[in-house]
Amino acid sequence: MNETASASARHGDLAALLTDEIGAGRFPVGGRFPTEVELQERFGVGRHTVREALKLLAEQGMLGRRRKTGTIVLADRPVAPYVHSLRDLRGLLDFAQNTRLEIRHEGFASIADGTVGGFTELLGKRWFRIAGVRSTRADGKPLCWSEVLIPEAFTPDRAAIHRGSEAIYEVVMAHNNLRLDYVEQEVSATDLPRQHADLLHAEAESAALMVSRRYVAHTGATFEISQNLYPASRYSVRSVIRQRV
């Protein structure tokens, strides 16, 4: 084995060992992780090996740096970011098919000021709310906290929603004979509340992304608003922007 391959094996082995220890709870999520010097002394390896191992864990979303705190544990397992490619409305359907919603809350909610998910001037003060943890179908790992609000007038067939074979907005459209005109999306930076962090196996108050969408029918009516709250390392959006001709 050449020197480069040997070095790669060392830091790869160290990263795998530390991944197992984090998963076993030796270093809890939100807690401080050992310093580079502490890891060098414990494992008898060089600074480069430790740094490369920590870099791997950071790329996997397990570790992060905080000013005045040092390295902390962000997740108890590797977390690959969900890359959402949006070329057209089909991309929204792909998202629904590639993820699964575990419903934790369901029922009606009252909205007093006509503002939902940052969107204003919405008709109706009573909405049907569905909320829960959304995971990737490929590996079952938690991806985000998801909330969907539907105006009471458009409340869909609940059984169809629980079957999970279609996107919720498709269920709403079919039940109310609507056609989708457009979707308005907003992505904003925020912090991850503790109650959601625990469900997503992430660090409380860490950086997060809120992705809000408003679904508008051919009639001009808003028939659904969704809000997906992601730990920042778990979501990125890829768009294609073309020159108008």
N, C-alpha and C positions, 0 to 999 in steps of 0.2 A: 504493500500500500504506500503511495507517495505521501509526502509531507502534507500537501493540501487536503487530500482525501482523509488522512489521519486526523487532522484538525477538525474537519467537518464532522467526522464520526464522533469525536469527543464532545463537541458542543451539541450535536444532535442527541447523543445519549444523555447528556446532562439535562437538556430540555425535556426529554421524555420522562426522566425520573422526577423532575420538578412538576411536570404536568400530572403525574400520578399522585404526588404528595398533595397538590392543591385539590385534586378531585377527591382525595380521601379525607379532606378537612384539616390537614395539618396547618395550612395557612388559609383561614376563612376569608370569604368574600368581604371586601371592605377593610380588611386588616392590612397592616404593614408587612411587606415582604423583606426578607433579609437583604442586606447591602451586598454590593459586589465583593467587598473585602471579606465579609462573613462567609459568602459562598466559596470564595477562593480558599479560605482556611479550612472550611468543612470538607471540601471535596479534593483538596490538594491539586488544584488546576490553576492555570494562568488566567490573567485578567481578560485576555482576548477570548478564551473559551467561555468564560462566564458572560461576557458582554454579548457574544453571539447567541448564546442560549437564551438570555433575557430578551434579545431582539426577536427571536422566534416566538416566544410566548407573548410578546407585545403584538406582533403581527397577527397572532391567533385571537387577539382580543381578551387575553387572560390577565395581562398586567398593564399598568399605566403609571406614568410619572405625575406626581403632584408637588408643586412648590412647597418647600418647608416640611414636607412629609416624606418624600422619597418615593420608592416604588410601592404600590399597593396592588392588591388582588382585585380585579374587576369581574372575573367570572370563574366558575369552578370547572369549566370545560372549554375546549377550543370552540370559538364562535366564528364561523365564516360569515362575512357580510352578505346580505341578500342584495344582489344587484338587480334593480328594476329597470328594464329597458322599455322606454315609452316612445314608440313611433306613431301609434295611433290608438284608438279605443280598444283594440285587441289586446294591448299590453295590460289593461286593467283586468280583462278576463283571464289572462295568463297568471296574474297575481292570485286570483281567486282559486285557480286550479292547482297552483303550486304550493298553496298553503292551506292550513286547516284551522278553523276557529272552534275552540273549546268554550262554549257559552257558560259564563259564570253568573251573569245577571240578565234578567229579561222582564220587561214591564213598561208601564207608561210613566213619563216624566213631564213636568210642566216647566216651560221656559218663559220667564216673565218679560224679558226685554227684547224679544225678537232677534236675538243674536245666538247662533249656534256654531261652534267650531271656528269663530272669527268671522263668519259670514253674517251679514246684517240684512235687514228689511225682509225677513222671512215671514210668510203668512202662517198663522196658527201658533198657539201657545202650548199645545199638548202633542207630545211626540212619543212614538213607540221606540224604546231603547233596548239594544242588544249589546252586551259587553263581555269580553273574555280575552283569553290568551290565544294569540295566533302563532302557530308553529309551522315549520316547513314540513311538507309531506315527505321529503326525501329522507330526513333523519329524525324527525319528530322533536327537534330542539326548539325551545321557545324563541320567537322572533320579535314580537311586539305585543303591547296591550292595545286591543282594538275596541272601538265603540262605534256603533252605527245607530243613527237617529233617523226615524221615518215619520213624517207628519201623520197624525192620527187618521186623517182622511184616506191615506194610502197604506194603512196597516195591511201587511200581506198575510198569506197563509203561513201560520207558524210552523206547521208540520213540514212544509217544504223547506223552510229555513233550517230546521233541525236535521233534515236529511243531508244537507251540505253538498249536494251534487251540483248545485249551481251557485253563482255569485249572488249575494243578497240583492243587489240592484236588479239582476235579471228576474228574480222571484217577484220583486215589487212591480216591475214593468209588466210581467205576464199577468199578474193578478189584477192590475188596474188598466190594462189595455193601453199602455204607454209606449212611446218610442223615445229612445235616448237622443237628445239633440247635442249636448256637449257636457264636458266635465271640467270644472274649475278646480285647480289644485294649488295649494300653498304649503311650502315646507319651511318650518321655522325652528330655530334652536331653542332648547329649554333644558331644564334639569329633570332627572328621573326621580319621582317621589318614592319613598321607601316602600309603600304598599305594593307598588308595581315592580320595583327592583327585586323584591323577594320572589315574586312570581316568575320573573324573567331570569333569575340567577345572575343578577348584575349588582353593581355597587350603587347604593342609594346616593342621591344628589349628584351623580355623575352626569356628564354631558349626554343629552338625548336629542332626538329629532322628532318633531311632531309633523306628520303628513296629513293634512286635512283636504278632503275632497267634497265638492258639492255637485250632485247629479241633477241635471235639468232636463225635463221632458220636452217633447215637441210642442207642448201647450204653453211652455214658458214657466211651468211650475217646478219648484224644487221638490223632488220626491225622496231624496236621501242625502244625508251628510255623514261622512265617515271620518274618524280620527284614529290614526295609528301612531302609537308612541313607541319609538325604538331607542334602545341604547345606541349611542351615536356610531359605535363601531360595527353595528349589524345591518346598516342600510345605506345604500347609495343608489342614486337614480341616474340613468344614462338616457340622454335625449338626442335626437337627431334634428338639427336645425338646417333647413335648406334655404337656398336663395329663392326668393319669390320671382316668378317669371310672368 
